[in-house]
Amino acid sequence: MSSHAHAHVAHHFESAEQQRQSAQLGMWIFLVTEVMFFGGLFAAYVVYRSLYPEAWVVGSHLLSIGLGGFNTAVLLASSLTMALAVHAAQTDKRNATAMWIVLTMVLGFVFLGVKVVEYAGKFEHHLVPGAHFHVDPMAELAKLEAAGVHVGQHLRHAFETANPSHVQLFYSLYFAMTGMHAVHMIIGAGLMIWLLANTLKGRYSSAYYNPVEVTGLYWHFVDIVWIFLFPMLYLIGRH
């Protein structure tokens, strides 16, 4: 074992490899608990969507598929830059590691910026659950028709029969699911800043890159959660 690797091995580990495997196992266990947490939100979504499908159609049509699709592309790109950061750390490329971490962080902030724009639009149009929530499905249907959207029989039926209180339930889940995802993104951005600082200090190398690797696992998990959120919230209700 090199002296550099030995310097980063805690006293209760026999080797750097054992420490690395333990760190990975710990992160995977943590991610399992995250799966259970988000799984509860997904289960609530499935149950209420089956009960109030018309409201889910209305709620989905009031989301911007353009912004959601753009954010999906941003997160897919950030997964690539994170993977490249891990590879650079494994191959002793400190400058490249720092560059890929910065790009990952920038993409994360772009994602959050787009969510701020989306949330601002929901406040502006009174689509935030609470005392000031207001939605008129028939008025929204008229807007779709005025915009040239083809309104078929099933879509028209959904807008005509949707209960506004059920649409509010859709947005309650929308803000709960995307809000918790955004919190995880903010935590991830904080981890990127920490990784960048340590990278610039030369603390990571091919002998020791555990923090970069396990942070990468966390970042990929957050990206995967969005891959599920995007079709569930933005796409399924449109069909």
Secondary structure as UniProt FT lines:
FT   HELIX           3..7
FT   TURN            11..12
FT   HELIX           16..51
FT   HELIX           53..61
FT   HELIX           65..90
FT   TURN            91..92
FT   HELIX           94..124
FT   TURN            125..126
FT   TURN            131..132
FT   HELIX           137..146
FT   TURN            147..148
FT   HELIX           153..161
FT   HELIX           164..200
FT   TURN            201..202
FT   TURN            206..207
FT   HELIX           210..230
FT   HELIX           231..235
FT   HELIX           236..238
//
